[in-house]
Amino acid sequence: MNGTVSRRLTCGTDLVGLMAQVADSDSGDLAHQAGCRFCQAALLELRRLWMLVGELAAERVTAPDKIDKVAMQRIRRALFAAKVAEFFSGLLPRLGWALLAYSGLTRSR
């Protein structure tokens, strides 16, 4: 198994299309679905899962106190670390060459 999930049911119906049908309350190929046990089973499971998504979406979520302050501190630290790394990535090679030239191990650039 290569880790990919088939997008088609055994009957050939596109699973993504069935998901859109459930999520958007669209009508699909009702004639086929009425007699297809694969589509009926998939639709039943998709409706169950979509109901759980709806329940999660209805829950009130509150962010922890001061989350914006903590997030901004982390962003500032990351930006500072990137600037320091950029500075030293250019400075250290030049210092290395200068030390080698000063010690006489190589000619100056």
C-alpha positions as CSV (number, residue, x, y, z in Angstrom):
1,M,0.0,0.0,0.0
2,N,1.4,3.4,-1.0
3,G,-0.4,5.5,1.6
4,T,-3.0,7.0,-0.8
5,V,-6.7,6.6,-0.3
6,S,-8.9,5.7,-3.2
7,R,-11.3,8.4,-4.2
8,R,-13.7,5.9,-5.8
9,L,-16.0,3.4,-4.3
10,T,-16.2,-0.1,-5.6
11,C,-19.1,0.9,-7.8
12,G,-17.0,3.7,-9.3
13,T,-18.7,6.6,-7.6
14,D,-16.4,9.5,-6.7
15,L,-16.1,9.7,-2.9
16,V,-15.4,13.5,-3.0
17,G,-18.6,14.0,-4.9
18,L,-20.5,12.1,-2.2
19,M,-18.9,14.3,0.4
20,A,-19.9,17.4,-1.4
21,Q,-23.4,16.0,-1.7
22,V,-23.6,15.5,2.1
23,A,-21.8,18.8,3.0
24,D,-23.8,21.0,0.6
25,S,-27.1,19.1,0.8
26,D,-26.9,18.7,-3.0
27,S,-28.7,15.9,-4.8
28,G,-26.5,13.4,-6.4
29,D,-27.2,10.5,-8.7
30,L,-30.2,9.4,-6.7
31,A,-31.3,6.7,-9.1
32,H,-27.9,5.0,-8.8
33,Q,-27.6,5.6,-5.0
34,A,-31.0,4.1,-4.3
35,G,-29.9,0.7,-5.5
36,C,-26.2,0.8,-4.7
37,R,-25.1,-0.7,-1.4
38,F,-21.6,1.0,-1.6
39,C,-23.1,4.4,-2.1
40,Q,-25.7,3.9,0.7
41,A,-23.0,2.7,3.2
42,A,-20.7,5.6,2.2
43,L,-23.5,8.2,2.5
44,L,-24.5,6.8,5.9
45,E,-21.0,7.1,7.2
46,L,-20.4,10.5,5.6
47,R,-23.6,11.9,7.1
48,R,-22.6,10.6,10.5
49,L,-19.2,12.2,10.2
50,W,-20.7,15.4,8.9
51,M,-23.0,15.5,11.9
52,L,-20.0,15.3,14.2
53,V,-18.3,18.1,12.3
54,G,-21.4,20.2,12.8
55,E,-21.3,19.5,16.5
56,L,-17.7,20.5,16.7
57,A,-18.4,23.7,14.7
58,A,-21.2,24.6,17.1
59,E,-19.0,24.4,20.2
60,R,-17.8,27.7,21.6
61,V,-14.1,27.9,21.7
62,T,-12.3,30.4,23.9
63,A,-8.6,31.2,23.4
64,P,-6.4,31.1,26.4
65,D,-5.6,34.4,28.1
66,K,-2.8,36.4,26.6
67,I,-2.4,34.0,23.6
68,D,-1.9,37.0,21.3
69,K,1.0,38.3,23.4
70,V,2.6,34.8,23.6
71,A,2.2,34.4,19.8
72,M,3.8,37.8,19.1
73,Q,6.7,37.1,21.4
74,R,7.4,33.8,19.5
75,I,7.2,35.6,16.2
76,R,9.6,38.3,17.3
77,R,12.0,35.7,18.6
78,A,11.9,33.8,15.3
79,L,12.5,37.0,13.3
80,F,15.4,38.0,15.6
81,A,16.9,34.5,15.3
82,A,16.6,34.7,11.5
83,K,18.3,38.1,11.4
84,V,21.1,36.8,13.7
85,A,21.6,33.8,11.5
86,E,21.6,35.9,8.3
87,F,24.2,38.3,9.9
88,F,26.5,35.5,11.0
89,S,26.2,33.5,7.8
90,G,27.8,36.4,6.0
91,L,30.2,37.5,8.7
92,L,31.7,34.1,9.8
93,P,33.1,33.2,6.4
94,R,34.7,36.6,6.0
95,L,36.2,36.4,9.5
96,G,37.5,32.9,8.7
97,W,39.2,34.1,5.5
98,A,40.6,37.2,7.3
99,L,42.1,34.9,10.0
100,L,43.6,32.6,7.5
101,A,45.1,35.6,5.6
102,Y,46.4,37.2,8.8
103,S,48.1,33.9,9.8
104,G,49.7,33.6,6.4
105,L,48.0,30.3,5.5
106,T,46.3,31.8,2.5
107,R,46.5,35.0,0.4
108,S,44.0,37.7,1.2
109,R,41.0,38.0,-1.1
